[in-house]
Amino acid sequence: MMVDPTLAEMGKNLNEAMKILEDGRKASDPDADRRQFSRSSIPGPLQGDGQDVASILQLVQNLMHEDEEEDKPSHRRMQNVGEQGHMALLGHSLAAYISVLDRERLRKLITRIASDTTLWLCRLFRYESGSAYYHEDDREGLLKVCRLVINTRYEDYSTEGYTVLNSRQPVIYQSATCRPGLGQHLCSQLGLPLSSLCTVPCNTMFGSQHQMDIALLDKLIREDVETGKLPLLLIANAGTPGAGHTDKLGRLKELCEQYGMWLHIEGVNLATLALGEVSSPVTAATRSDSMTLTLGPWLGLPAVPAVTLYRHEDPALSLAAGLTSSQPVEKLRALPLWLSLQYLGHDGIVEKIRHAVELSQQLLEKLKTLASIKTSVEDELNSPVVVFRFSQETSAESSGGSVEGYFAGEREVLDSLNRWLCERLAQLVPASGVDIVELEDEGTCVRFTPLMTAAALGTQRCDVDLLVERLTELVPVLNCTLRLRLDFREEVYRHSALSYIEDLSWPGLGAVRYEPRIEELNDSKRQLEVEKINSELLVKLGDLDADLIFSTGLEFGPEKDCIFIGMATEDLDVAELVDTIAALGRDIEENGRLLENMTEVVRKGIQEAELQLQKDNQDKLMEEGVLRQIPLVGSVLNWFSPFQSTVKGRTFNLAAGSLDSTEPIYSMKAQTGGLASPETPTSSAKRLPGQRLFRREGAGGSDSHSETSSVGQAEDLSRERFPQPTTPNPPSPVPDEAVSMAPESPETPQVLAEPEPTQDNGESLDDWERSRTTGRNQDFRMESSLSL
């Protein structure tokens, strides 16, 4: 069998390139290292001698992964590029190679590729006598179809252009659940006013709330016809972008035939047409005038085009609309899909789609057994999309308060909790491919769409089991947080120094702000004081041995200078938590006041110390006599008749602002009585060994739930905490009974004041020198404080 050497080398180089990009290693084939690109003489940043292929691929690999070390760990979803993916990538390289063939050989080849691919797709998805248009943008096929319909309904459009539209304005109808911005894009590209777009609401009383209201659509069409407008095209869904529901396609097709409209269908549920057992609502899609298929996500094929299948008998109008092209190169878009379909085969394609549908059914069956989880599924037997959300426990007894209607803004709080739930599940089980979807009636939900993600992520049944297991662990955390929010708010209202912050978008226990009791400050200074106290309070709370997460909230949230508390568990003691926050904030505020008053206290203390020293020296002079003050006479007199001095030193207590005697210090030959910093004002004395903060004794909460919530809150929400202060924490208040200070404790610095030394005061010179050195050090500290 003859093999084109260029094709063989292209396949080999593609495999080597994929190894470099996926494994991060340089290709081992020496031939690949020697092959180089053609030399270029273009000046600028390009190297004059050029680089070989392996070096360039290595550069691409480095650019792809250069930011992974800098970024925080996150749940990246990397597509699993298997052999079928390699075939799709090879198709792009082959398209470039085939385009250089002579015109006749190129025409024969692309005709065969296009006809084969179209025939396979029409048979696979049961669309008889159809043509295919391949496009990169999944909206481009619908746009070309609109041009085809305009050329068909307006006979003089090709010659007179948009002026013929003035006689009867065309109208395009779309469902309210269509992709956002789709209708506006069509009007913009077609040059139509927005008045040519009619959005049809969904059912409100009967049927699915995600299906188009057919009775209302009929009424709108009749009104447009009566006003002289031309109903042109209807866009229906076989799987809405949000909930995955299917419109009543059979009834819509009858309505389109009645008014001579074109019916276009799109949606993920069209993939189920390839299965042997297809639900009747989706089967009606085979009667549509056109439909768009996105085979890339369904089959896990990278960089393959979307396909729009359509039926039309006039090839000239199709050419005018751009659905067919006379340029052979444009028809090569089908080549990657042509290769991939042959590689997978009919059975491989059907198996991938069936596997995705079975994953949805598996998840749906397991979700029915979970309390507090509500699903929104159109067809429980065949729906490939599962949408679920956390809801309240209406029957469960609450230890904190009533759940049903227990506060205003309940919908917003549930939306924030469901958003947290989805982010957490996506982190814990990245292969599941779950994402967030916003529905008009249900609110924020978690969506599982394996048809769009399973082939790329390699989702298996074990991943669905793991997803349900993690969901089972997170539901109690959500229930506890929802029940305890009211308790938290009531406890905060009991403290006058705390303000409860109502932020319904925060997925957690709530938010609180400490308000200082300083009324004489103006607004700007008070704001600075509030920011300072709450930032220090956040740091102290973060250092506690607790399972809760304390943060500054959402990055772009409306509330600032407050503390947000994360998810809670059943054994959380809300009263102790709020009391601790209030006590820590009060300590920080009092310590700040102490620093502000310290300068005045030190100044007065030094003045009093100087007066005491002068008085002690005068008393010493009167007690020892004048003769002992004469240098030579005093030494001889002290030798024969030693004199015991009764003058003692003084120690200055900054916290108490008083001068105390140093007699206890000298009697012990060391300074004693240093005070330790006050402990965190919590009920730690009542805590059992190993019990963490804010836990009630005998509560039914589990450590696994608490750990799940705390770790999850720290990772998924990516909250930024306040930076750690660069200066030491302010000194804690010292009780009045403190009478001395310890040099190694910076919280209670003291000034040592004493009279001139004598050799007869009962102490050795070494002891006296150590004491005096300590006093000098404390004097230096006080002078530094005054200078500051």
Secondary structure as UniProt FT lines:
FT   HELIX           5..23
FT   HELIX           30..34
FT   HELIX           53..65
FT   TURN            66..70
FT   HELIX           83..98
FT   TURN            99..100
FT   HELIX           103..124
FT   TURN            125..126
FT   TURN            128..129
FT   STRAND          131..135
FT   TURN            138..139
FT   HELIX           140..153
FT   TURN            155..156
FT   HELIX           157..160
FT   HELIX           161..166
FT   STRAND          170..175
FT   TURN            176..177
FT   TURN            180..181
FT   HELIX           182..190
FT   HELIX           194..196
FT   STRAND          197..200
FT   TURN            209..210
FT   HELIX           214..226
FT   TURN            227..228
FT   STRAND          230..238
FT   TURN            241..243
FT   HELIX           249..259
FT   STRAND          262..266
FT   HELIX           268..274
FT   HELIX           280..283
FT   HELIX           284..287
FT   STRAND          290..293
FT   HELIX           295..299
FT   TURN            302..303
FT   STRAND          306..310
FT   HELIX           315..321
FT   HELIX           328..334
FT   HELIX           335..367
FT   TURN            368..369
FT   TURN            371..372
FT   STRAND          373..375
FT   TURN            380..382
FT   STRAND          386..390
FT   TURN            404..405
FT   TURN            408..409
FT   HELIX           410..428
FT   HELIX           430..432
FT   STRAND          435..439
FT   TURN            440..442
FT   STRAND          443..448
FT   HELIX           450..457
FT   HELIX           461..493
FT   TURN            496..497
FT   STRAND          498..501
FT   TURN            504..505
FT   STRAND          510..514
FT   HELIX           523..542
FT   STRAND          550..551
FT   TURN            555..556
FT   STRAND          563..565
FT   TURN            570..571
FT   HELIX           574..624
FT   HELIX           627..629
FT   HELIX           631..640
FT   STRAND          650..653
FT   TURN            654..657
FT   STRAND          658..661
FT   HELIX           663..667
FT   TURN            668..669
FT   HELIX           684..686
FT   TURN            689..690
FT   TURN            693..694
FT   TURN            697..698
FT   HELIX           703..716
FT   TURN            736..737
FT   TURN            743..744
FT   TURN            746..747
FT   STRAND          750..753
FT   TURN            759..760
FT   HELIX           765..787
//
